[in-house]
Amino acid sequence: MTQVLSFELSDEVYAALQEQADVAGVSLAELVVTFIEQQYSSLKRENSQPETEKEADRQRFRSHAGSINLGYATGAENESIDADLVRVYSNIF
């Protein structure tokens, strides 16, 4: 079963879509239907993913966040900063 859907587009959007349809060699209606069907398919796939897989994806994503220990100070530790300054300025003078 199919349904008819009517909507309004600005002239700018209409012209851009018409240009894409011309390049693709399809009608404007076919182009828009294809876009909508692709979007629906991707949403359907996302929603059909089991909750366990979604949680596993979240955990993998979270594993990239955090801090890294470089093994040496990179912050505002005064002794390290002073030593760096002495080393740099002793080579200049």
C-alpha positions as CSV (number, residue, x, y, z in Angstrom):
1,M,0.0,0.0,0.0
2,T,1.3,3.5,-0.7
3,Q,0.3,6.9,0.5
4,V,0.4,10.4,-1.1
5,L,2.3,13.1,0.8
6,S,2.2,16.8,0.0
7,F,4.5,19.4,1.4
8,E,5.9,22.8,0.6
9,L,9.5,23.6,-0.2
10,S,11.3,26.9,-0.5
11,D,12.3,27.8,-4.1
12,E,15.9,27.4,-3.1
13,V,15.5,23.9,-1.7
14,Y,13.3,22.9,-4.6
15,A,15.9,24.1,-7.1
16,A,18.7,22.3,-5.3
17,L,16.7,19.0,-5.3
18,Q,15.7,19.4,-8.9
19,E,19.4,19.9,-9.8
20,Q,20.3,16.7,-8.0
21,A,17.5,14.8,-9.6
22,D,18.6,16.0,-13.1
23,V,22.2,14.9,-12.3
24,A,20.9,11.5,-11.1
25,G,18.6,11.2,-14.1
26,V,15.5,10.7,-12.1
27,S,12.4,12.7,-11.4
28,L,12.2,15.0,-8.4
29,A,9.6,12.8,-6.8
30,E,11.8,9.7,-7.2
31,L,14.7,11.5,-5.7
32,V,12.7,12.6,-2.6
33,V,11.1,9.2,-2.2
34,T,14.6,7.6,-2.3
35,F,15.9,10.0,0.3
36,I,13.0,9.4,2.6
37,E,13.2,5.6,2.2
38,Q,17.0,5.6,2.9
39,Q,16.4,7.6,6.1
40,Y,13.6,5.3,7.2
41,S,15.8,2.3,6.6
42,S,18.7,3.7,8.6
43,L,16.3,4.6,11.5
44,K,14.8,1.2,11.4
45,R,18.3,-0.5,11.6
46,E,19.2,1.7,14.6
47,N,16.0,0.9,16.4
48,S,16.3,-2.8,15.7
49,Q,19.7,-3.1,17.4
50,P,19.4,-5.1,20.6
51,E,19.9,-3.2,23.8
52,T,23.0,-5.4,24.7
53,E,24.7,-4.3,21.4
54,K,23.8,-0.7,22.1
55,E,25.4,-0.9,25.6
56,A,28.5,-2.6,24.1
57,D,28.8,0.3,21.6
58,R,28.4,2.8,24.4
59,Q,31.2,1.1,26.4
60,R,33.5,1.0,23.4
61,F,32.9,4.7,22.9
62,R,33.5,5.5,26.6
63,S,36.8,3.6,26.5
64,H,38.2,6.4,24.3
65,A,37.6,9.0,27.0
66,G,39.9,9.7,29.9
67,S,43.4,10.7,30.6
68,I,46.8,9.5,29.6
69,N,49.8,9.3,31.8
70,L,52.9,10.3,29.8
71,G,55.2,9.4,32.7
72,Y,56.3,13.0,33.2
73,A,54.7,16.2,34.4
74,T,53.0,18.3,31.8
75,G,51.1,20.6,34.1
76,A,52.1,23.6,36.1
77,E,54.7,21.9,38.4
78,N,57.0,24.7,39.4
79,E,60.2,22.7,39.8
80,S,59.9,21.2,36.4
81,I,59.1,24.5,34.8
82,D,62.1,26.2,36.6
83,A,64.4,23.4,35.4
84,D,63.2,23.9,31.9
85,L,63.8,27.6,32.0
86,V,67.3,27.3,33.5
87,R,68.2,24.8,30.7
88,V,66.9,27.1,28.0
89,Y,68.3,30.3,29.3
90,S,71.7,28.8,30.2
91,N,72.2,28.0,26.5
92,I,71.5,31.6,25.5
93,F,73.8,33.5,27.8
